[in-house]
Amino acid sequence: MKPGFLFLAALVLVAVLFAASGDQDRGAPGEIAIEANIDAVLDGVTVVASREGEMLWRLVTDRAVMPSGGTVANLGKVALTVPREGLFVKSGSGVYDLASNDLKFTNAVVADTGKMVLHTQYARLDSATGEVVSDADVLVEGVGFTVKGRGFWAKGNEVKILGSVEAEVE
C-alpha cells in the first residue's frame, strides 16, 4: 500500500463527513447538491507505512491542515521514525504532498541516527528515491567530529555535504 494512501484516505474521509454542512440549495427540484469549500483539519495524526508486518516508517504530527481542493497537507510539529535506518527526524513544521508522497521538513530540522545528529533549517524527502536533500546550512555532529557546510544529500546512512565544508576532528 502506498505510504500516502492512508493519509489521503483519512483526509478524504474528514472532507466527506464535513461535506454535509455545505451549500444544499442548488440543483434541480428533488435533487440535493452538496458542495463544501472547507479546509480539512486533523489533530494528532499518525501515519504508519508497513510491508509484510514490518514498519517501514511512522510519521506523527500534532496537526494536519489540507486546504479545500488542495493536494498538500500543511503539518504542525513533525516526527518521522525510520526504524530500519535507525533514523529519527523532527521539525517545527512540514508539508506533505499527497500526489508525490514527498515530505518537506521546515523550521529547525534535527535528524538523529544514534551515531550522528544533523541540524538544518529545511529539507525535502523524495519518497520515490528515499533521498533527503537541502541547500540550507547544515551542521553534523558525531562522536569526535563536527562538520559544517552548505547543503546536503542523504540516503540511508550516507550523508554528503555539498559545499563550504568545514570539519573539526577531536
C-alpha positions as CSV (number, residue, x, y, z in Angstrom):
1,M,0.0,0.0,0.0
2,K,1.4,3.4,-0.9
3,P,2.6,5.4,2.1
4,G,0.5,8.4,1.4
5,F,-2.7,6.4,0.8
6,L,-3.7,6.1,4.4
7,F,-3.0,9.8,5.0
8,L,-5.0,10.7,1.9
9,A,-7.8,8.4,2.9
10,A,-8.1,10.0,6.3
11,L,-8.2,13.5,4.8
12,V,-10.9,12.4,2.2
13,L,-13.0,10.8,5.0
14,V,-12.9,14.0,7.0
15,A,-13.8,16.1,3.9
16,V,-16.8,13.8,3.2
17,L,-18.0,13.9,6.7
18,F,-17.9,17.7,6.7
19,A,-19.4,18.0,3.2
20,A,-22.9,17.6,4.6
21,S,-22.5,21.1,6.1
22,G,-22.0,22.5,2.6
23,D,-24.4,24.5,0.4
24,Q,-27.6,22.5,-0.4
25,D,-29.8,25.0,-2.2
26,R,-28.6,24.4,-5.8
27,G,-29.7,21.8,-8.3
28,A,-32.9,20.7,-9.9
29,P,-36.1,20.2,-7.8
30,G,-35.8,17.0,-5.9
31,E,-32.0,16.9,-6.0
32,I,-29.6,17.8,-3.3
33,A,-26.3,19.3,-4.4
34,I,-23.7,19.1,-1.7
35,E,-20.6,21.2,-2.1
36,A,-18.2,22.1,0.6
37,N,-15.5,24.7,0.5
38,I,-13.7,24.0,3.7
39,D,-10.2,23.1,4.9
40,A,-9.8,19.7,6.4
41,V,-8.1,19.9,9.8
42,L,-6.9,16.8,11.7
43,D,-5.3,17.0,15.1
44,G,-3.0,14.3,16.4
45,V,-2.2,12.4,13.2
46,T,-0.1,9.2,13.0
47,V,0.6,7.6,9.6
48,V,2.4,4.2,9.5
49,A,3.8,2.6,6.4
50,S,4.5,-1.1,6.7
51,R,5.2,-4.0,4.4
52,E,4.7,-7.7,5.4
53,G,4.2,-6.7,9.0
54,E,7.4,-4.7,9.3
55,M,7.1,-0.9,9.9
56,L,8.9,1.0,7.2
57,W,8.3,4.4,8.7
58,R,6.0,6.3,11.1
59,L,5.0,10.0,10.7
60,V,3.5,11.8,13.7
61,T,2.2,15.4,13.6
62,D,0.2,17.4,16.0
63,R,-1.9,18.9,13.2
64,A,-2.5,18.5,9.5
65,V,-4.4,21.1,7.5
66,M,-5.4,20.4,3.9
67,P,-6.8,23.5,2.2
68,S,-10.0,22.9,0.2
69,G,-9.2,21.5,-3.2
70,G,-5.5,21.2,-2.3
71,T,-3.0,18.4,-2.9
72,V,-0.8,19.2,0.0
73,A,-1.2,19.0,3.8
74,N,0.4,21.6,5.9
75,L,1.7,19.9,9.0
76,G,2.4,21.2,12.5
77,K,5.3,19.7,14.5
78,V,6.6,16.7,12.7
79,A,8.3,13.5,13.9
80,L,9.4,10.8,11.4
81,T,10.8,7.5,12.5
82,V,12.5,5.1,10.1
83,P,13.4,2.0,12.2
84,R,15.3,0.1,9.6
85,E,17.7,3.0,9.1
86,G,17.8,3.9,12.8
87,L,16.7,7.4,11.9
88,F,14.5,9.9,13.8
89,V,13.7,13.3,12.3
90,K,11.8,16.1,13.9
91,S,11.0,19.6,12.7
92,G,8.8,22.5,13.7
93,S,6.6,22.1,10.7
94,G,6.3,20.4,7.4
95,V,4.4,20.0,4.1
96,Y,3.2,16.6,2.9
97,D,2.5,16.4,-0.9
98,L,-0.4,13.9,-1.4
99,A,0.4,13.4,-5.1
100,S,4.1,12.6,-4.9
101,N,4.2,11.5,-1.2
102,D,7.2,13.8,-0.8
103,L,7.7,15.4,2.6
104,K,9.2,18.8,3.2
105,F,10.6,19.4,6.7
106,T,10.7,23.1,7.6
107,N,11.7,25.1,10.7
108,A,14.6,23.7,12.7
109,V,15.1,20.2,11.4
110,V,17.0,17.7,13.5
111,A,17.8,14.2,12.2
112,D,19.3,11.7,14.7
113,T,20.8,8.3,13.6
114,G,22.2,7.5,17.1
115,K,25.7,7.9,15.7
116,M,25.4,11.5,14.4
117,V,22.9,14.4,14.6
118,L,22.2,16.6,11.6
119,H,20.8,20.2,12.1
120,T,19.4,22.3,9.3
121,Q,16.6,24.8,8.6
122,Y,14.7,22.7,6.0
123,A,15.0,19.6,3.9
124,R,12.9,17.6,1.4
125,L,12.4,13.8,1.5
126,D,11.8,12.4,-2.0
127,S,9.7,9.3,-1.4
128,A,10.5,7.8,-4.8
129,T,14.2,7.7,-4.3
130,G,14.5,7.8,-0.5
131,E,16.9,10.8,-0.8
132,V,16.8,13.7,1.6
133,V,18.2,17.0,0.2
134,S,18.6,20.6,1.2
135,D,20.5,23.7,0.1
136,A,20.4,25.2,3.6
137,D,23.3,25.5,6.1
138,V,23.9,22.2,7.8
139,L,25.7,21.1,11.0
140,V,26.6,17.4,11.5
141,E,27.8,16.3,14.9
142,G,29.1,12.9,15.8
143,V,31.4,11.3,18.3
144,G,34.7,13.1,17.8
145,F,33.8,15.2,14.8
146,T,31.8,18.2,13.7
147,V,31.1,19.1,10.1
148,K,29.5,22.4,8.8
149,G,28.6,23.2,5.3
150,R,26.0,24.5,2.8
151,G,23.5,22.0,1.5
152,F,23.4,18.2,1.8
153,W,22.3,15.0,0.2
154,A,21.5,11.9,2.3
155,K,20.3,8.4,1.6
156,G,20.3,5.6,4.2
157,N,23.4,6.1,6.3
158,E,25.3,8.1,3.7
159,V,25.4,11.9,4.0
160,K,27.3,14.3,1.7
161,I,27.8,17.9,2.4
162,L,27.5,19.8,-0.9
163,G,29.6,23.0,-0.3
164,S,31.6,25.3,2.0
165,V,32.7,22.3,4.1
166,E,34.4,22.9,7.4
167,A,35.4,20.0,9.6
168,E,36.7,19.6,13.1
169,V,38.1,16.3,14.5
170,E,38.6,15.9,18.2
